Amino acid sequence: MSSQKVKQIPKKLIKFLKQELGIPTSSLKLALRHHQQDWSQFPIILRQYGLISLEQLDSIFDWMYSPTHR
């Protein structure tokens, strides 16, 4: 069994998801239960469970990879 530490999802990302995209806290909690080691996969988990649209996924990746959020 691996003892690797799970990386925290940045609070800025959670704030963006809730405030800018209107993703409910309950949806975020569901995705967090299935979150693995790499937080950059979190948007994929949200999409995989049908919790966000493709447009929202695109917006999340735009936000994550913008120079101001690195």
Summary of the structure (lengths in Angstrom):
residues: 70
radius of gyration: 12.0
end to end distance: 31.0
largest distance: 37.8
contacts: 163
relative contact order: 0.18
helix: 61%
strand: 0%
